Amino acid sequence: MLAAVKQTTTDLIGMLAGSLTTLSFVPQVWKTYRRKSAGDFSWLYVVAYTTGLALWLWYGLLIASMPVILANAVALVLLVALVGLKVKYR
Amino acid sequence: MLAAVKQTTTDLIGMLAGSLTTLSFVPQVWKTYRRKSAGDFSWLYVVAYTTGLALWLWYGLLIASMPVILANAVALVLLVALVGLKVKYR
């Protein structure tokens, strides 16, 4: 019983962590879209982060982990949008 | 033997993914430090992402996963630096 509660708490912390790091890009993409400015972003950052997300997604598919797949698929869509805005607004 | 090779490949993809999403913040922090400008960053993004990393680190400690602990500890240091630069340069 106590072990199950501990497991549930651990899972909740992991899910909250994944939701935050993934969904944090929603206000960022929105801000970049409105501001029409992306000069403060490093190209290396956006390209390396996007590539990393694609690899995370691949990893999630290989280990068949739905949370890893879901979090990284959503993040990848947001990052591709951010890269597109960075290409447009530099 | 084939299963072991497949496991090693999977691990390598995961490690490469973690290295990329974590280390991508090195050029970003460096660029923000040199450019002295962080106005393109959304406050919600930097705060939510940093909070998410702290929770990932906590999750890593709870499940005793050294890769999760290591990747998120390094990323957290970089994000705290980015938040500091964002406070300074807005």
Backbone of each chain as nested JSON, in Angstrom:
{
  "chains": [
    {"id": "A", "residues": [
      {"number": 1, "name": "MET", "atoms": {"N": [0.828, -1.211, 0.0], "CA": [0.0, 0.0, 0.0], "C": [0.867, 1.268, 0.0]}},
      {"number": 2, "name": "LEU", "atoms": {"N": [1.803, 1.367, 0.95], "CA": [2.688, 2.528, 0.994], "C": [3.56, 2.613, -0.258]}},
      {"number": 3, "name": "ALA", "atoms": {"N": [4.019, 1.435, -0.734], "CA": [4.848, 1.396, -1.951], "C": [4.048, 1.887, -3.154]}},
      {"number": 4, "name": "ALA", "atoms": {"N": [2.757, 1.522, -3.189], "CA": [1.894, 1.94, -4.299], "C": [1.675, 3.448, -4.28]}},
      {"number": 5, "name": "VAL", "atoms": {"N": [1.492, 4.006, -3.088], "CA": [1.321, 5.454, -2.952], "C": [2.59, 6.166, -3.409]}},
      {"number": 6, "name": "LYS", "atoms": {"N": [3.745, 5.601, -2.995], "CA": [5.032, 6.194, -3.367], "C": [5.202, 6.16, -4.889]}},
      {"number": 7, "name": "GLN", "atoms": {"N": [4.8, 5.024, -5.516], "CA": [4.916, 4.889, -6.963], "C": [4.04, 5.916, -7.672]}},
      {"number": 8, "name": "THR", "atoms": {"N": [2.804, 6.077, -7.166], "CA": [1.872, 7.026, -7.766], "C": [2.42, 8.45, -7.673]}},
      {"number": 9, "name": "THR", "atoms": {"N": [2.978, 8.797, -6.504], "CA": [3.566, 10.126, -6.327], "C": [4.721, 10.332, -7.309]}},
      {"number": 10, "name": "THR", "atoms": {"N": [5.566, 9.314, -7.431], "CA": [6.7, 9.387, -8.356], "C": [6.211, 9.597, -9.79]}},
      {"number": 11, "name": "ASP", "atoms": {"N": [5.212, 8.817, -10.192], "CA": [4.649, 8.946, -11.544], "C": [4.078, 10.339, -11.769]}},
      {"number": 12, "name": "LEU", "atoms": {"N": [3.378, 10.852, -10.748], "CA": [2.773, 12.182, -10.869], "C": [3.849, 13.258, -11.057]}},
      {"number": 13, "name": "ILE", "atoms": {"N": [4.952, 13.135, -10.29], "CA": [6.049, 14.102, -10.418], "C": [6.639, 14.025, -11.831]}},
      {"number": 14, "name": "GLY", "atoms": {"N": [6.836, 12.816, -12.339], "CA": [7.355, 12.637, -13.697], "C": [6.426, 13.214, -14.754]}},
      {"number": 15, "name": "MET", "atoms": {"N": [5.133, 12.982, -14.574], "CA": [4.167, 13.496, -15.565], "C": [4.077, 15.021, -15.521]}},
      {"number": 16, "name": "LEU", "atoms": {"N": [4.147, 15.577, -14.296], "CA": [4.125, 17.034, -14.153], "C": [5.396, 17.637, -14.774]}},
      {"number": 17, "name": "ALA", "atoms": {"N": [6.536, 16.967, -14.545], "CA": [7.812, 17.419, -15.116], "C": [7.728, 17.438, -16.646]}},
      {"number": 18, "name": "GLY", "atoms": {"N": [7.246, 16.339, -17.223], "CA": [7.14, 16.234, -18.677], "C": [6.167, 17.25, -19.259]}},
      {"number": 19, "name": "SER", "atoms": {"N": [5.043, 17.458, -18.562], "CA": [4.063, 18.437, -19.037], "C": [4.665, 19.837, -19.048]}},
      {"number": 20, "name": "LEU", "atoms": {"N": [5.399, 20.176, -17.978], "CA": [5.979, 21.525, -17.884], "C": [7.04, 21.771, -18.952]}},
      {"number": 21, "name": "THR", "atoms": {"N": [8.002, 20.835, -19.105], "CA": [9.08, 21.078, -20.074], "C": [8.537, 21.055, -21.514]}},
      {"number": 22, "name": "THR", "atoms": {"N": [7.463, 20.29, -21.747], "CA": [6.878, 20.249, -23.092], "C": [6.007, 21.475, -23.355]}},
      {"number": 23, "name": "LEU", "atoms": {"N": [5.062, 21.745, -22.438], "CA": [4.08, 22.806, -22.684], "C": [4.671, 24.21, -22.511]}},
      {"number": 24, "name": "SER", "atoms": {"N": [5.852, 24.315, -21.887], "CA": [6.515, 25.621, -21.755], "C": [6.743, 26.263, -23.128]}},
      {"number": 25, "name": "PHE", "atoms": {"N": [6.811, 25.43, -24.179], "CA": [7.059, 25.979, -25.513], "C": [5.803, 26.592, -26.147]}},
      {"number": 26, "name": "VAL", "atoms": {"N": [4.634, 26.346, -25.575], "CA": [3.413, 26.962, -26.107], "C": [3.478, 28.494, -25.974]}},
      {"number": 27, "name": "PRO", "atoms": {"N": [3.697, 29.04, -24.74], "CA": [3.807, 30.512, -24.646], "C": [5.008, 31.062, -25.428]}},
      {"number": 28, "name": "GLN", "atoms": {"N": [6.077, 30.24, -25.56], "CA": [7.248, 30.72, -26.304], "C": [6.934, 30.883, -27.795]}},
      {"number": 29, "name": "VAL", "atoms": {"N": [6.304, 29.87, -28.39], "CA": [5.953, 29.946, -29.814], "C": [4.974, 31.104, -30.04]}},
      {"number": 30, "name": "TRP", "atoms": {"N": [4.026, 31.241, -29.107], "CA": [3.033, 32.312, -29.209], "C": [3.704, 33.694, -29.142]}},
      {"number": 31, "name": "LYS", "atoms": {"N": [4.657, 33.847, -28.191], "CA": [5.361, 35.127, -28.055], "C": [6.174, 35.444, -29.323]}},
      {"number": 32, "name": "THR", "atoms": {"N": [6.874, 34.434, -29.841], "CA": [7.706, 34.641, -31.029], "C": [6.827, 35.002, -32.233]}},
      {"number": 33, "name": "TYR", "atoms": {"N": [5.663, 34.351, -32.328], "CA": [4.716, 34.618, -33.411], "C": [4.212, 36.067, -33.345]}},
      {"number": 34, "name": "ARG", "atoms": {"N": [3.86, 36.526, -32.123], "CA": [3.338, 37.888, -31.975], "C": [4.418, 38.938, -32.138]}},
      {"number": 35, "name": "ARG", "atoms": {"N": [5.591, 38.673, -31.535], "CA": [6.683, 39.643, -31.487], "C": [7.414, 39.74, -32.836]}},
      {"number": 36, "name": "LYS", "atoms": {"N": [7.29, 38.69, -33.652], "CA": [7.967, 38.611, -34.948], "C": [9.467, 38.88, -34.811]}},
      {"number": 37, "name": "SER", "atoms": {"N": [10.062, 38.293, -33.794], "CA": [11.481, 38.484, -33.518], "C": [12.043, 37.247, -32.831]}},
      {"number": 38, "name": "ALA", "atoms": {"N": [13.139, 36.719, -33.376], "CA": [13.726, 35.507, -32.793], "C": [15.249, 35.602, -32.743]}},
      {"number": 39, "name": "GLY", "atoms": {"N": [15.751, 36.831, -32.818], "CA": [17.204, 37.055, -32.872], "C": [17.942, 36.639, -31.614]}},
      {"number": 40, "name": "ASP", "atoms": {"N": [17.224, 36.605, -30.481], "CA": [17.883, 36.233, -29.221], "C": [18.115, 34.732, -29.117]}},
      {"number": 41, "name": "PHE", "atoms": {"N": [17.473, 33.957, -30.007], "CA": [17.658, 32.505, -29.978], "C": [18.91, 32.114, -30.747]}},
      {"number": 42, "name": "SER", "atoms": {"N": [19.688, 31.227, -30.155], "CA": [20.862, 30.669, -30.819], "C": [20.408, 29.617, -31.829]}},
      {"number": 43, "name": "TRP", "atoms": {"N": [20.942, 29.694, -33.063], "CA": [20.638, 28.666, -34.061], "C": [21.016, 27.29, -33.554]}},
      {"number": 44, "name": "LEU", "atoms": {"N": [22.198, 27.214, -32.924], "CA": [22.665, 25.923, -32.407], "C": [21.675, 25.364, -31.4]}},
      {"number": 45, "name": "TYR", "atoms": {"N": [21.141, 26.26, -30.537], "CA": [20.151, 25.807, -29.553], "C": [18.921, 25.213, -30.229]}},
      {"number": 46, "name": "VAL", "atoms": {"N": [18.288, 25.974, -31.129], "CA": [17.024, 25.489, -31.706], "C": [17.226, 24.227, -32.555]}},
      {"number": 47, "name": "VAL", "atoms": {"N": [18.342, 24.187, -33.31], "CA": [18.584, 23.016, -34.159], "C": [18.947, 21.789, -33.316]}},
      {"number": 48, "name": "ALA", "atoms": {"N": [19.846, 21.965, -32.328], "CA": [20.261, 20.831, -31.484], "C": [19.089, 20.333, -30.645]}},
      {"number": 49, "name": "TYR", "atoms": {"N": [18.279, 21.27, -30.117], "CA": [17.141, 20.856, -29.284], "C": [16.108, 20.095, -30.112]}},
      {"number": 50, "name": "THR", "atoms": {"N": [15.837, 20.591, -31.324], "CA": [14.868, 19.926, -32.2], "C": [15.354, 18.536, -32.603]}},
      {"number": 51, "name": "THR", "atoms": {"N": [16.647, 18.435, -32.958], "CA": [17.226, 17.136, -33.299], "C": [17.141, 16.186, -32.105]}},
      {"number": 52, "name": "GLY", "atoms": {"N": [17.443, 16.71, -30.917], "CA": [17.363, 15.911, -29.697], "C": [15.956, 15.382, -29.46]}},
      {"number": 53, "name": "LEU", "atoms": {"N": [14.948, 16.23, -29.701], "CA": [13.554, 15.797, -29.524], "C": [13.186, 14.674, -30.496]}},
      {"number": 54, "name": "ALA", "atoms": {"N": [13.66, 14.801, -31.75], "CA": [13.388, 13.758, -32.749], "C": [13.998, 12.436, -32.293]}},
      {"number": 55, "name": "LEU", "atoms": {"N": [15.208, 12.506, -31.698], "CA": [15.853, 11.287, -31.19], "C": [15.112, 10.738, -29.963]}},
      {"number": 56, "name": "TRP", "atoms": {"N": [14.639, 11.645, -29.086], "CA": [13.826, 11.212, -27.933], "C": [12.579, 10.468, -28.401]}},
      {"number": 57, "name": "LEU", "atoms": {"N": [11.949, 11.0, -29.464], "CA": [10.748, 10.368, -30.017], "C": [11.076, 8.974, -30.544]}},
      {"number": 58, "name": "TRP", "atoms": {"N": [12.181, 8.866, -31.275], "CA": [12.654, 7.586, -31.793], "C": [12.908, 6.606, -30.639]}},
      {"number": 59, "name": "TYR", "atoms": {"N": [13.579, 7.118, -29.595], "CA": [13.866, 6.317, -28.399], "C": [12.559, 5.827, -27.758]}},
      {"number": 60, "name": "GLY", "atoms": {"N": [11.582, 6.728, -27.652], "CA": [10.285, 6.365, -27.071], "C": [9.6, 5.263, -27.865]}},
      {"number": 61, "name": "LEU", "atoms": {"N": [9.699, 5.341, -29.208], "CA": [9.116, 4.299, -30.061], "C": [9.841, 2.968, -29.853]}},
      {"number": 62, "name": "LEU", "atoms": {"N": [11.181, 3.034, -29.721], "CA": [11.975, 1.809, -29.54], "C": [11.666, 1.121, -28.208]}},
      {"number": 63, "name": "ILE", "atoms": {"N": [11.488, 1.925, -27.145], "CA": [11.2, 1.31, -25.842], "C": [9.684, 1.214, -25.613]}},
      {"number": 64, "name": "ALA", "atoms": {"N": [8.901, 1.649, -26.622], "CA": [7.429, 1.583, -26.559], "C": [6.874, 2.255, -25.301]}},
      {"number": 65, "name": "SER", "atoms": {"N": [7.383, 3.471, -25.003], "CA": [6.907, 4.222, -23.834], "C": [5.99, 5.35, -24.287]}},
      {"number": 66, "name": "MET", "atoms": {"N": [4.692, 5.195, -24.009], "CA": [3.716, 6.19, -24.456], "C": [4.003, 7.593, -23.891]}},
      {"number": 67, "name": "PRO", "atoms": {"N": [4.366, 7.741, -22.576], "CA": [4.669, 9.093, -22.069], "C": [5.829, 9.75, -22.828]}},
      {"number": 68, "name": "VAL", "atoms": {"N": [6.896, 8.981, -23.107], "CA": [8.054, 9.537, -23.824], "C": [7.651, 9.923, -25.249]}},
      {"number": 69, "name": "ILE", "atoms": {"N": [6.874, 9.051, -25.902], "CA": [6.415, 9.317, -27.272], "C": [5.55, 10.577, -27.304]}},
      {"number": 70, "name": "LEU", "atoms": {"N": [4.569, 10.626, -26.403], "CA": [3.589, 11.714, -26.397], "C": [4.251, 13.068, -26.107]}},
      {"number": 71, "name": "ALA", "atoms": {"N": [5.038, 13.117, -25.01], "CA": [5.68, 14.376, -24.607], "C": [6.58, 14.897, -25.724]}},
      {"number": 72, "name": "ASN", "atoms": {"N": [7.339, 13.991, -26.353], "CA": [8.3, 14.448, -27.349], "C": [7.668, 14.731, -28.702]}},
      {"number": 73, "name": "ALA", "atoms": {"N": [6.569, 14.039, -29.02], "CA": [5.852, 14.341, -30.269], "C": [5.257, 15.751, -30.195]}},
      {"number": 74, "name": "VAL", "atoms": {"N": [4.633, 16.075, -29.052], "CA": [4.042, 17.41, -28.876], "C": [5.147, 18.48, -28.909]}},
      {"number": 75, "name": "ALA", "atoms": {"N": [6.236, 18.225, -28.168], "CA": [7.344, 19.189, -28.12], "C": [7.959, 19.384, -29.507]}},
      {"number": 76, "name": "LEU", "atoms": {"N": [8.061, 18.284, -30.265], "CA": [8.665, 18.361, -31.598], "C": [7.846, 19.273, -32.517]}},
      {"number": 77, "name": "VAL", "atoms": {"N": [6.514, 19.154, -32.454], "CA": [5.639, 20.021, -33.251], "C": [5.892, 21.493, -32.889]}},
      {"number": 78, "name": "LEU", "atoms": {"N": [5.985, 21.774, -31.577], "CA": [6.211, 23.151, -31.122], "C": [7.581, 23.664, -31.563]}},
      {"number": 79, "name": "LEU", "atoms": {"N": [8.599, 22.801, -31.48], "CA": [9.948, 23.226, -31.86], "C": [10.079, 23.429, -33.359]}},
      {"number": 80, "name": "VAL", "atoms": {"N": [9.398, 22.6, -34.154], "CA": [9.423, 22.795, -35.612], "C": [8.79, 24.156, -35.936]}},
      {"number": 81, "name": "ALA", "atoms": {"N": [7.72, 24.507, -35.205], "CA": [7.105, 25.825, -35.385], "C": [8.089, 26.933, -35.009]}},
      {"number": 82, "name": "LEU", "atoms": {"N": [8.821, 26.743, -33.903], "CA": [9.786, 27.756, -33.45], "C": [10.933, 27.909, -34.457]}},
      {"number": 83, "name": "VAL", "atoms": {"N": [11.397, 26.779, -35.011], "CA": [12.448, 26.837, -36.04], "C": [11.924, 27.601, -37.259]}},
      {"number": 84, "name": "GLY", "atoms": {"N": [10.675, 27.319, -37.648], "CA": [10.063, 28.028, -38.778], "C": [10.02, 29.532, -38.532]}},
      {"number": 85, "name": "LEU", "atoms": {"N": [9.633, 29.929, -37.31], "CA": [9.584, 31.357, -36.963], "C": [10.987, 31.955, -36.93]}},
      {"number": 86, "name": "LYS", "atoms": {"N": [11.962, 31.155, -36.479], "CA": [13.364, 31.621, -36.435], "C": [13.896, 31.827, -37.863]}},
      {"number": 87, "name": "VAL", "atoms": {"N": [13.534, 30.928, -38.774], "CA": [13.94, 31.078, -40.18], "C": [13.338, 32.37, -40.74]}},
      {"number": 88, "name": "LYS", "atoms": {"N": [12.079, 32.626, -40.39], "CA": [11.352, 33.783, -40.926], "C": [11.841, 35.105, -40.332]}},
      {"number": 89, "name": "TYR", "atoms": {"N": [12.01, 35.143, -39.019], "CA": [12.298, 36.417, -38.333], "C": [13.751, 36.562, -37.876]}},
      {"number": 90, "name": "ARG", "atoms": {"N": [14.558, 35.517, -38.01], "CA": [15.976, 35.502, -37.62], "C": [16.223, 35.839, -36.161]}}
    ]},
    {"id": "B", "residues": [
      {"number": 1, "name": "MET", "atoms": {"N": [22.169, -12.229, -28.632], "CA": [23.183, -11.374, -29.278], "C": [22.523, -10.233, -30.046]}},
      {"number": 2, "name": "LEU", "atoms": {"N": [21.554, -10.56, -30.925], "CA": [20.854, -9.508, -31.671], "C": [20.073, -8.593, -30.727]}},
      {"number": 3, "name": "ALA", "atoms": {"N": [19.467, -9.187, -29.693], "CA": [18.712, -8.405, -28.708], "C": [19.644, -7.443, -27.969]}},
      {"number": 4, "name": "ALA", "atoms": {"N": [20.869, -7.915, -27.666], "CA": [21.847, -7.077, -26.964], "C": [22.292, -5.906, -27.84]}},
      {"number": 5, "name": "VAL", "atoms": {"N": [22.498, -6.177, -29.125], "CA": [22.891, -5.118, -30.064], "C": [21.772, -4.077, -30.166]}},
      {"number": 6, "name": "LYS", "atoms": {"N": [20.507, -4.573, -30.227], "CA": [19.356, -3.693, -30.327], "C": [19.253, -2.819, -29.063]}},
      {"number": 7, "name": "GLN", "atoms": {"N": [19.506, -3.439, -27.876], "CA": [19.45, -2.695, -26.614], "C": [20.516, -1.607, -26.587]}},
      {"number": 8, "name": "THR", "atoms": {"N": [21.732, -1.955, -27.044], "CA": [22.83, -0.99, -27.061], "C": [22.501, 0.179, -27.98]}},
      {"number": 9, "name": "THR", "atoms": {"N": [21.93, -0.122, -29.161], "CA": [21.552, 0.935, -30.1], "C": [20.5, 1.842, -29.471]}},
      {"number": 10, "name": "THR", "atoms": {"N": [19.501, 1.225, -28.831], "CA": [18.446, 1.997, -28.163], "C": [19.038, 2.915, -27.09]}},
      {"number": 11, "name": "ASP", "atoms": {"N": [19.925, 2.364, -26.259], "CA": [20.573, 3.167, -25.21], "C": [21.361, 4.325, -25.805]}},
      {"number": 12, "name": "LEU", "atoms": {"N": [22.066, 4.048, -26.9], "CA": [22.876, 5.081, -27.541], "C": [21.992, 6.215, -28.056]}},
      {"number": 13, "name": "ILE", "atoms": {"N": [20.849, 5.851, -28.661], "CA": [19.917, 6.862, -29.167], "C": [19.39, 7.709, -28.005]}},
      {"number": 14, "name": "GLY", "atoms": {"N": [19.043, 7.054, -26.903], "CA": [18.575, 7.779, -25.721], "C": [19.628, 8.706, -25.152]}},
      {"number": 15, "name": "MET", "atoms": {"N": [20.864, 8.234, -25.093], "CA": [21.949, 9.066, -24.544], "C": [22.265, 10.248, -25.452]}},
      {"number": 16, "name": "LEU", "atoms": {"N": [22.224, 9.998, -26.768], "CA": [22.46, 11.086, -27.727], "C": [21.338, 12.122, -27.63]}},
      {"number": 17, "name": "ALA", "atoms": {"N": [20.093, 11.625, -27.503], "CA": [18.936, 12.512, -27.355], "C": [19.103, 13.394, -26.12]}},
      {"number": 18, "name": "GLY", "atoms": {"N": [19.436, 12.789, -24.986], "CA": [19.604, 13.533, -23.73], "C": [20.745, 14.525, -23.795]}},
      {"number": 19, "name": "SER", "atoms": {"N": [21.844, 14.114, -24.439], "CA": [22.988, 15.024, -24.572], "C": [22.602, 16.243, -25.399]}},
      {"number": 20, "name": "LEU", "atoms": {"N": [21.873, 16.012, -26.5], "CA": [21.501, 17.125, -27.393], "C": [20.542, 18.099, -26.715]}},
      {"number": 21, "name": "THR", "atoms": {"N": [19.454, 17.588, -26.095], "CA": [18.483, 18.507, -25.491], "C": [19.091, 19.232, -24.288]}},
      {"number": 22, "name": "THR", "atoms": {"N": [20.04, 18.593, -23.607], "CA": [20.68, 19.258, -22.459], "C": [21.74, 20.255, -22.915]}},
      {"number": 23, "name": "LEU", "atoms": {"N": [22.673, 19.789, -23.762], "CA": [23.822, 20.63, -24.129], "C": [23.453, 21.745, -25.109]}},
      {"number": 24, "name": "SER", "atoms": {"N": [22.262, 21.646, -25.737], "CA": [21.816, 22.717, -26.64], "C": [21.754, 24.062, -25.907]}},
      {"number": 25, "name": "PHE", "atoms": {"N": [21.605, 24.021, -24.573], "CA": [21.511, 25.27, -23.812], "C": [22.873, 25.933, -23.598]}},
      {"number": 26, "name": "VAL", "atoms": {"N": [23.97, 25.218, -23.868], "CA": [25.302, 25.836, -23.724], "C": [25.462, 26.991, -24.722]}},
      {"number": 27, "name": "PRO", "atoms": {"N": [25.263, 26.743, -26.056], "CA": [25.377, 27.886, -26.99], "C": [24.319, 28.969, -26.731]}},
      {"number": 28, "name": "GLN", "atoms": {"N": [23.136, 28.554, -26.208], "CA": [22.094, 29.553, -25.941], "C": [22.497, 30.49, -24.806]}},
      {"number": 29, "name": "VAL", "atoms": {"N": [23.001, 29.929, -23.71], "CA": [23.436, 30.765, -22.575], "C": [24.597, 31.658, -23.017]}},
      {"number": 30, "name": "TRP", "atoms": {"N": [25.514, 31.099, -23.8], "CA": [26.671, 31.861, -24.29], "C": [26.202, 33.022, -25.177]}},
      {"number": 31, "name": "LYS", "atoms": {"N": [25.252, 32.746, -26.084], "CA": [24.742, 33.804, -26.975], "C": [24.049, 34.91, -26.176]}},
      {"number": 32, "name": "THR", "atoms": {"N": [23.225, 34.519, -25.205], "CA": [22.497, 35.505, -24.399], "C": [23.48, 36.347, -23.582]}},
      {"number": 33, "name": "TYR", "atoms": {"N": [24.539, 35.695, -23.076], "CA": [25.571, 36.389, -22.299], "C": [26.294, 37.43, -23.153]}},
      {"number": 34, "name": "ARG", "atoms": {"N": [26.64, 37.042, -24.384], "CA": [27.376, 37.962, -25.279], "C": [26.47, 39.069, -25.809]}},
      {"number": 35, "name": "ARG", "atoms": {"N": [25.237, 38.695, -26.207], "CA": [24.321, 39.62, -26.867], "C": [23.666, 40.589, -25.88]}},
      {"number": 36, "name": "LYS", "atoms": {"N": [23.666, 40.194, -24.593], "CA": [23.047, 40.986, -23.525], "C": [21.614, 41.358, -23.869]}},
      {"number": 37, "name": "SER", "atoms": {"N": [20.886, 40.372, -24.402], "CA": [19.503, 40.598, -24.806], "C": [18.719, 39.295, -24.67]}},
      {"number": 38, "name": "ALA", "atoms": {"N": [17.586, 39.367, -23.987], "CA": [16.787, 38.158, -23.783], "C": [15.296, 38.444, -23.958]}},
      {"number": 39, "name": "GLY", "atoms": {"N": [14.991, 39.553, -24.635], "CA": [13.596, 39.979, -24.787], "C": [12.739, 39.029, -25.606]}},
      {"number": 40, "name": "ASP", "atoms": {"N": [13.377, 38.238, -26.486], "CA": [12.619, 37.306, -27.315], "C": [12.148, 36.077, -26.533]}},
      {"number": 41, "name": "PHE", "atoms": {"N": [12.715, 35.878, -25.333], "CA": [12.306, 34.732, -24.516], "C": [11.043, 35.064, -23.729]}},
      {"number": 42, "name": "SER", "atoms": {"N": [10.113, 34.129, -23.73], "CA": [8.897, 34.258, -22.932], "C": [9.235, 33.931, -21.474]}},
      {"number": 43, "name": "TRP", "atoms": {"N": [8.767, 34.786, -20.546], "CA": [8.953, 34.503, -19.112], "C": [8.331, 33.168, -18.745]}},
      {"number": 44, "name": "LEU", "atoms": {"N": [7.128, 32.92, -19.277], "CA": [6.441, 31.662, -18.974], "C": [7.285, 30.471, -19.425]}},
      {"number": 45, "name": "TYR", "atoms": {"N": [7.911, 30.602, -20.607], "CA": [8.761, 29.52, -21.098], "C": [9.922, 29.253, -20.14]}},
      {"number": 46, "name": "VAL", "atoms": {"N": [10.706, 30.286, -19.825], "CA": [11.911, 30.038, -19.012], "C": [11.554, 29.555, -17.605]}},
      {"number": 47, "name": "VAL", "atoms": {"N": [10.492, 30.125, -17.024], "CA": [10.113, 29.724, -15.659], "C": [9.519, 28.305, -15.655]}},
      {"number": 48, "name": "ALA", "atoms": {"N": [8.608, 28.019, -16.608], "CA": [7.99, 26.686, -16.656], "C": [9.033, 25.621, -16.987]}},
      {"number": 49, "name": "TYR", "atoms": {"N": [9.935, 25.93, -17.928], "CA": [10.955, 24.944, -18.304], "C": [11.892, 24.645, -17.132]}},
      {"number": 50, "name": "THR", "atoms": {"N": [12.304, 25.707, -16.42], "CA": [13.205, 25.537, -15.276], "C": [12.526, 24.736, -14.16]}},
      {"number": 51, "name": "THR", "atoms": {"N": [11.254, 25.053, -13.888], "CA": [10.5, 24.306, -12.879], "C": [10.372, 22.841, -13.296]}},
      {"number": 52, "name": "GLY", "atoms": {"N": [10.089, 22.617, -14.586], "CA": [9.992, 21.257, -15.107], "C": [11.29, 20.481, -14.923]}},
      {"number": 53, "name": "LEU", "atoms": {"N": [12.431, 21.133, -15.167], "CA": [13.727, 20.47, -14.993], "C": [13.965, 20.086, -13.536]}},
      {"number": 54, "name": "ALA", "atoms": {"N": [13.582, 20.985, -12.607], "CA": [13.734, 20.685, -11.176], "C": [12.903, 19.453, -10.81]}},
      {"number": 55, "name": "LEU", "atoms": {"N": [11.681, 19.362, -11.388], "CA": [10.837, 18.191, -11.138], "C": [11.415, 16.94, -11.783]}},
      {"number": 56, "name": "TRP", "atoms": {"N": [11.996, 17.055, -13.003], "CA": [12.672, 15.92, -13.645], "C": [13.818, 15.418, -12.767]}},
      {"number": 57, "name": "LEU", "atoms": {"N": [14.564, 16.349, -12.179], "CA": [15.692, 15.985, -11.305], "C": [15.171, 15.23, -10.083]}},
      {"number": 58, "name": "TRP", "atoms": {"N": [14.095, 15.729, -9.499], "CA": [13.46, 15.074, -8.343], "C": [12.996, 13.671, -8.741]}},
      {"number": 59, "name": "TYR", "atoms": {"N": [12.352, 13.57, -9.908], "CA": [11.895, 12.278, -10.443], "C": [13.082, 11.32, -10.611]}},
      {"number": 60, "name": "GLY", "atoms": {"N": [14.181, 11.824, -11.163], "CA": [15.383, 11.009, -11.356], "C": [15.924, 10.469, -10.039]}},
      {"number": 61, "name": "LEU", "atoms": {"N": [15.88, 11.335, -8.996], "CA": [16.342, 10.904, -7.672], "C": [15.408, 9.821, -7.112]}},
      {"number": 62, "name": "LEU", "atoms": {"N": [14.1, 10.002, -7.311], "CA": [13.121, 9.035, -6.793], "C": [13.248, 7.668, -7.463]}},
      {"number": 63, "name": "ILE", "atoms": {"N": [13.509, 7.668, -8.789], "CA": [13.642, 6.372, -9.477], "C": [15.106, 5.934, -9.545]}},
      {"number": 64, "name": "ALA", "atoms": {"N": [16.003, 6.746, -8.919], "CA": [17.436, 6.434, -8.857], "C": [18.019, 6.153, -10.246]}},
      {"number": 65, "name": "SER", "atoms": {"N": [17.696, 7.04, -11.206], "CA": [18.232, 6.888, -12.565], "C": [19.329, 7.913, -12.804]}},
      {"number": 66, "name": "MET", "atoms": {"N": [20.571, 7.434, -12.878], "CA": [21.703, 8.339, -13.039], "C": [21.623, 9.175, -14.322]}},
      {"number": 67, "name": "PRO", "atoms": {"N": [21.228, 8.589, -15.499], "CA": [21.11, 9.426, -16.713], "C": [20.109, 10.565, -16.542]}},
      {"number": 68, "name": "VAL", "atoms": {"N": [18.943, 10.275, -15.92], "CA": [17.921, 11.313, -15.717], "C": [18.44, 12.378, -14.757]}},
      {"number": 69, "name": "ILE", "atoms": {"N": [19.109, 11.944, -13.673], "CA": [19.673, 12.885, -12.692], "C": [20.714, 13.774, -13.358]}},
      {"number": 70, "name": "LEU", "atoms": {"N": [21.65, 13.146, -14.069], "CA": [22.784, 13.862, -14.654], "C": [22.322, 14.873, -15.708]}},
      {"number": 71, "name": "ALA", "atoms": {"N": [21.508, 14.395, -16.67], "CA": [21.05, 15.268, -17.76], "C": [20.299, 16.472, -17.205]}},
      {"number": 72, "name": "ASN", "atoms": {"N": [19.438, 16.234, -16.203], "CA": [18.603, 17.318, -15.712], "C": [19.336, 18.227, -14.734]}},
      {"number": 73, "name": "ALA", "atoms": {"N": [20.338, 17.702, -14.026], "CA": [21.152, 18.553, -13.146], "C": [21.947, 19.551, -13.986]}},
      {"number": 74, "name": "VAL", "atoms": {"N": [22.557, 19.048, -15.07], "CA": [23.335, 19.925, -15.958], "C": [22.416, 20.967, -16.607]}},
      {"number": 75, "name": "ALA", "atoms": {"N": [21.258, 20.506, -17.127], "CA": [20.312, 21.418, -17.775], "C": [19.799, 22.463, -16.79]}},
      {"number": 76, "name": "LEU", "atoms": {"N": [19.567, 22.051, -15.544], "CA": [19.053, 22.98, -14.538], "C": [20.042, 24.106, -14.27]}},
      {"number": 77, "name": "VAL", "atoms": {"N": [21.338, 23.771, -14.19], "CA": [22.378, 24.796, -13.995], "C": [22.34, 25.803, -15.158]}},
      {"number": 78, "name": "LEU", "atoms": {"N": [22.224, 25.275, -16.393], "CA": [22.201, 26.145, -17.576], "C": [20.941, 27.024, -17.582]}},
      {"number": 79, "name": "LEU", "atoms": {"N": [19.804, 26.449, -17.205], "CA": [18.551, 27.215, -17.214], "C": [18.526, 28.267, -16.121]}},
      {"number": 80, "name": "VAL", "atoms": {"N": [19.103, 27.958, -14.952], "CA": [19.187, 28.963, -13.883], "C": [20.042, 30.137, -14.386]}},
      {"number": 81, "name": "ALA", "atoms": {"N": [21.115, 29.836, -15.124], "CA": [21.945, 30.896, -15.714], "C": [21.122, 31.715, -16.716]}},
      {"number": 82, "name": "LEU", "atoms": {"N": [20.313, 31.031, -17.539], "CA": [19.492, 31.724, -18.547], "C": [18.439, 32.612, -17.871]}},
      {"number": 83, "name": "VAL", "atoms": {"N": [17.823, 32.103, -16.792], "CA": [16.85, 32.907, -16.045], "C": [17.546, 34.146, -15.466]}},
      {"number": 84, "name": "GLY", "atoms": {"N": [18.756, 33.962, -14.93], "CA": [19.528, 35.084, -14.384], "C": [19.798, 36.141, -15.455]}},
      {"number": 85, "name": "LEU", "atoms": {"N": [20.174, 35.685, -16.666], "CA": [20.432, 36.616, -17.771], "C": [19.137, 37.294, -18.219]}},
      {"number": 86, "name": "LYS", "atoms": {"N": [18.03, 36.552, -18.168], "CA": [16.719, 37.11, -18.552], "C": [16.287, 38.195, -17.538]}},
      {"number": 87, "name": "VAL", "atoms": {"N": [16.553, 37.948, -16.251], "CA": [16.249, 38.945, -15.219], "C": [17.072, 40.212, -15.48]}},
      {"number": 88, "name": "LYS", "atoms": {"N": [18.348, 40.018, -15.853], "CA": [19.272, 41.137, -16.047], "C": [18.971, 41.928, -17.323]}},
      {"number": 89, "name": "TYR", "atoms": {"N": [18.741, 41.21, -18.415], "CA": [18.624, 41.879, -19.723], "C": [17.198, 41.963, -20.262]}},
      {"number": 90, "name": "ARG", "atoms": {"N": [16.239, 41.336, -19.599], "CA": [14.803, 41.33, -19.961], "C": [14.555, 40.809, -21.373]}}
    ]}
  ]
}
